[in-house]
Amino acid sequence: MTRGPVEPEQIVAPSREDPVVAALSPAVGGQFGTHAGRHPWWTPVRVLLAMTAVVFALGMVQKSGCYATNWTDEKVRYAQMCYSDLPYLYVGRGLAEGAWPYSPETAERYQVMEYPVGISYWAWGTAAITHLISGADTETRSGLPPDQLWSADGVRDEVLVFVVVNVLGFAALALLSVWLLARVDPRRPWDAAAFALSPALAMTAMVNWDILAVVLVAGALWAWARDRPLLTGILIGLGVATKLYPLFLLGGILVICMRERRWRDLALSAVAAALAWLVVDLPAMLTGWEEWQVFWTFNSDRGPDLGSIWLVLAQAGDLTISAHTVNQVSWLFFVCWCLGVAAVGLRAPETPRLAQLGFLIVAGFLLVNKVYSPQYVLWLLPLAVLARPRWRDQLIWQGAELVYLAAVWWYLGGFLTAGAGDDQPFYWYAILIRLAGELYLIALVVRDVLFPHHDPTRALVTPPLEPEPALRTR
């Protein structure tokens, strides 16, 4: 991998390398030419940032129906697919009165935040900014029953401010994510375009706080590509404190370090990740140990839920599948999956890239997870666009995700009910389509690892343009 600055002619041009982009390029003037890409301002990274801003803005517009109704109209939020957890958790987790998420007093009045501490800190901080902007008097609300907060003075207006404050933060994180992904391989900044232009990003980035972990995963990929294992570990640790899945990047690092005998880098990354996680979690542990444990017990006690293959088996087969059974089988499958990924990585002719191994591990976790929420596509997105940088494959995979995204909102809105009971086969098929799209991308990444000549990033140089035919003179 080329490190440091590269010359414009060293940058891989998708219109000359990717069949889909090449086929579409005549609509915008043809393939990348020998004198293109030399504008002093419009560098590839800045173009990618502009793309991300436009796509994210479109995502905000797509949520305007819910914003206009303050997320109170159930038909709108599901029919227009603009649902978000943010407004409901602002009231339902004590954020409207500025309550610290890990206080025992908060737990007496509200359900404890069921997310890792990074998300809870962010939500609490953005709630404080909301109160500052709106001039809210949070002390007067402490005596109100929680179920009356929605009707308290100013709360509904604050909900809109809270959502805007969070979404602006999410937009900044999306831009930072693209900037980091574009710099993982200086020769291939355009690989990040599949993230910047992702319809999945536009549709799901505002559903929950998952993009906080996404930017940390992008940062870890960037730091590892720069041979900075300590920083990689810190970013992974911060990611685990925000969402569990960044932990799985350490599995990819383990395989790479075993192949290359980089034991010091492995130790630095692992220890830094553990310490970073501990430092971030300590305030929550010290102020509310039982409240801090809610995330772990909540997930352990949860049964088959939205988007999972377990839900299909339970509903279609009219089965009762306990949380204990799901926990045992899913973790057994995941351990076997990780061993399989390790075997593939160790047997590969060349050392796999961290994005490839990370994608395979996270994808395996999601395949049998007890819940596969709509926004979990963001977990895979930064890994997928670097693991398999081909537009055809990205479009197939993200297309399957969009089918599921429409189906889950219509399912929750009750628009898919075919008859009596909960028999909603269209939703089951959408789950299977989503899993099929994921398996398709998994198969291609495994092939790229085992047969590196299929991996687009292994090409050392961009193929030269064919000389244009000489102009005829009359």
N, C-alpha and C positions, 0 to 999 in steps of 0.2 A: 504494500500500500504506500502510495506517495504521501509524504508528510511535509508540512510547510507550504509555502506559496507555490502555485503552479502557473505556468504560462497559459494564456487563453487557448492556444492550440492543443494543450494537453487535456482540456476538459472534454469529457465524453458527451457528445451531442445526441440526445434521444432520437432526433429526426434522422440520424444516420445509423443508429444502433438498434432502436426498438421498432419492430414491424408495425405496430399500431400507430405510433407517433409518425413514422415515415409515411404511412398511408394517408394520414390526415394532414400532413404538412403542406401539401399544395394549396389548401384552403387559406393558409396564412403566409403564402409566398414561397413555399418550397423548403427544401432541406437546408440545414445549417451550412453556410458558405465559408469560404476561406477568410473572408474579411469581416465576418460577423462576430459578435461578442466582444467588441473593443470599445463600447461606449463607456466613458469614464464613470458614469453614475449607475446605469442599469446593469449591474453585475448579476450573475445568476442568483446569488443569495438575496439580493434586494428584490428581484423579480419574484422569487418564491415567497418573500415576506408580503409583497403586494397581493399575490394570489391568496395567501392565507387570510389576509384582512378581508378580501372580498368574500371569500367562502364563509368566513365566520359571520360577517355582516348579513349574508343571506340566511344563515342559520338563525340569527336574531330576528330577522323579518318573519321567518317561518313560525316563530313563537309568538308573534304579535297578537294572534287571536286569543291566546290564554292571558297575555299581558293585559289586553283590553278588558277582559272579564275577571281580572284578579285571580285567575286559576280557580274560580268558584263554580264555573259551569262545567259539569262533568261531561256533557255531550261535546262541548267544544274541545276540551283537553284531550279527548280520545279520538274524536272524529278528525280533528285537524293535527293530530299527532304532535302536540306541543306540551305534553305533560312534563313536569319537573318536580323533583322532591323538595327543592329549596323553599318555596313558600310555606309548605306544610310543616317542615321541620323548624322553620323560624318561630312558629307559634308552638308547635307540639313538643319541642325540646327545651323550652325555657329561654330561647335566645331573645324573644321579644321583651323580656324583662332583664336581659343582660346577665343571666345566671351562668356561673362557671360550670361547664359540663361535668366536672368531676367532683362536685361538692355533694356530700350526703344530703344537705338541705334541698338541693335541686332534685335529687332522686326521690325525695318524699313527695314532690309536686308533679314531676314530669317523668316520662320514660327517658332513661339514660341514652345518650347518643350511642348507637350500635356500630359506630365506625372506629377505625384506629385513631390515635391521638392527633395525627397530622391534620386530618379532616376536621376533627372537633376544634382544634386550635384555630384553623382558618375560619370556620363558621362563626366561632365566638368573636374573632377579630373583626370580621366583616359586619357582624351584628353591632359591634361597638362603633364602627364607622357609620353604619346606618343611623344609629341613635344620635351621633354627632351631627350628621347632615339634617336629619328630620327634627332635631330638638326634642326627642322623646323624653318624657318623664317616667323612667322605668320603675322608680320606687313606688309610685301610686298603684302599680299593677300587682305588686307582690301579694296583696290581699285578695285579689280576684281568683275565683276558681279557674283552672286552666281552660275549661271548656267555654268560658266566657270571653277569653282574650280576643277572639276574632272580632267580636263586636265592640271592643274597647276603643276609646277615642284614638284615632290616628293609626291604629295597627294595620289596617288594610293598605293605607298609603305607604306605611313603612315596609310592608311586604314587597311592594314594587321597587322601593329604593334598595332593599336588601338584594333582590334579584339582580338589579342593574349593577350594583357594586360588585357582586360575585361574577357576573358575566364579563364585566370589563377586566376583572382579574384573570378570568379564564382566557380571554382574548390575548392578553399579554403573555400568558403561559403557552398558548398555541403558537404565537410568533416565536417565542424562545425555543420551543420544541423544534420548529422547522429550521431555525438558525443552527441548532446543534446537530440535527440530522444531516443538514447540507454540508457540514464540516467534518463528518465522520471520515469520509474519503474525499479529499480535495479534488480528485479527478472526476468525481461523480456527484456533484451537488444536486443535479436534477433528479436523482433518485428520491429526494425528499418531496418532489412535486406530487407524488401519489398520496402523500400525507396532506400537503397544502390544499389540494383540490378534492380531498376526500368528501363525498356526500355523507359518509358515516360520521365524520367530524362535525359537519354542519348540523346533522340531525340529533346527535347524542351528547355533544360536549356540555350542554346545559341541563342535562337530566339530573346529574349528581356532581360530586366533586372529584370524579375519577381522573380528570385531566391533571390534578396535582401530582399524581403518581406518574402520569405519562411523561411529563417534562423531566422528572428525575430519572426515568428509564432512558430517555433520549440523552440526558447528560451523562449517564453511566456509559452508554455506548460511545459517546464522544470521548470521554476521559480514557476509556480502555484503548481506543484507537490511537490515542496520544501517548500510550505507554505510561499512564499515570494510575497505577493500581491503588494507591492510597486514596486519591480522589474518587476513583471508581467505587471503592468500598464505602466511602462516606455517603456518596449519592445513593447507593443501594440501601444503606442503612436508613437514610431519610425516607427513601421510597417505601421500605417495609413499615416504617412508622406511619405511613399514609395509607398504604394498601399492602396486603400480604404478598402479592405476586412478584414484586421486584426481587424478593428473596431468591426466586428461581434462577436469576441471572448468575448467582454464585455457582449453580450446577454447570452452566456453560463455561465459566471461568475455570472450574475444576478440571473439566475435560481438556481445555486448551493448555492449562499448566501441566497436566500429566503428560501430554504429548511432547511439550517443549521443555520439560523439567524446570519450570519456572516456579519453584517452591516458595521463594521469597515473595513473589508477586501474589501468589495464592494466599499466603499467610497475611500479607499486608491488607489485601482486599477483605478477607474474612474478618480479621480483627477490627479493622476500621468500620466495617458494616455493623458489627455487634456493638461497638462503643457508640457510634452515631445513633443507632436505634435506642440504646439505653439512655443516653443523654436527653433525647427528645421525649422519651416516655416517662422520665423521672418525675416531672411536675405533676403529671396525672396520677402516677403511682403514689406519690407522697400525700396528695390532697384527697384522694378517694380510691383506695385500693380496690374495693369491691366494685366501684363504678368503672374502674379501668378494666376489670376482668369481663365486663359485659360483652365486649366485642367477641371474645373467645367463646363464652358460654352461649351467646346468641347464635353463632354459626354452628356450634356443636349440636344444639337442640333443634335446629331447623330441619324440616323434612323436605321431600321433593317440592321444588318451587319453580317459578317461571323460567321458561326457556330450556329446562334441563331434559335430558333423555329420560330421567327418572319420572318426570311429570307425564311424559307420553306413556311410559309403561304403566304408571298407576292409573291414569284415566282410561286409556284405550283397553287395558286388560282388566279394568275394574278391580285393581289390587290395592291392598293397604301395605305400603312400604314404610317401615319405621325409620326414624332418623338414625338409629343405631345401625341398621342394615346399610343404609346409604353411606354412612361414615366409613364402615369397615370395607365395603366393596370398592368405593371410590378411591380410598387411600391405598388399598392393595393394588388396584389398577394403576394408580399414579406412580407408585413405587416401581412397578414392573415397567411402566412407560419410561421413567427416568433411566432405568437400567438399559432399556433398549436404545434410548438417545445416546447414552454414554458409549454403548457398543458401536453404534453408527459413527459417532465422533472419533472414537479411538481407531477404528478400522479404515477411516477415510484416507485416500491417498495423500491429501493435503490437509493441513490444519483448518478446520471449519472456522467460519467467522462467528463472533459472539452473537450477532443478530440472528444467525441461522439456528444456533443451539438454543438461544433464549426463546425464539419463536416456537421451536418444537416442544420445549418443556412447558411453556405457558399454554400452548394450544392443547397439549395432553391434559393439563389440569382442567381446562374449561370443558373438554369433551364429556367428562363424567362428573363435573361439579354438580352439587345439588341445586344450585341456582345459577342461571346464565342470563343475568339482567341485560336489557338492551344496550346500555352504555359500556358493557364489558368488551365490545368490539374495540374500544379505545385501548384496552390492554395490549391487544395484538398489533394495533396499527403501526406504531413506530418500528416494531420488530419486523413486521411483515414487509413493509415497503423497502427495507434494506436487505431482508433475507431473500426476497424474490423480486428484484426490481424490473418487472416486466408488466406493462400496462394491461395486456390481455388477461393475465392471471389476477392482477389486482382488481380489474373490473368484474371478473367472474366471482371472485370471493366477496367483494363488497356488494355486488348485486344480490348475492344470496343473503347477505346481512340486511339489506334494505327490504327484501321480501319478509324476513322475520320482523323487522322493525314495524312495518305496517300491520302485520298480523297480530303482534302482541298488543298494540294499542286498541285495535278493533276487538280483540278478545276481551280485554279488560273493560271496554265500553259495552260489551254484550251484543256486538253487531254480528258475531259469527255463529250465534246459537242456531243450530239446524233443527232443533226440536226440543223435546223435554230433556231435562237433566243437563249435565255438563258435557255432553258429547259434542265436541267442536273439532272435527277432523281437520278442517283447514288449518287450524292453529298447530295441530300435531304435524301436519305436512310441512308447515313453515319451519318448525323446529328441525325437522329432518333435512330440509333444504339448507338451512344454515349450517348444520353439522357436515353436510356433504360438501358445501363450499369450502369449509375449513379443512376437511380431509383432502380435498383436491390440492389446496395450497401446501399442506403438509407433505403430500406425496412428491410434489415438485421440489420442495426444499430438501427432502431426503435424497432424491435423485441428484440434486446439485452437489450435495455433500459427498456422496459416494462416487459420483462421476463428475469431477470438477469442470470438465470441458463444457458442461451445460450451464455452469454458473456465469451469468453475464458479467460479474465483476472481475472474473479472472482474466479477461482480455487486458492486455497491457497498454495497447494504444487504440485510438479510434481509427477505423479503416479510412484510408484516404478517399476523398471524393473522386469519382470518375471524371476525367477531363471532359469539359464541354466540347461538342463538335464545333469546328471552326465555322464562323459566320460566312455565308455565301455572299459574294459581291456580284452586283449586276453590271 
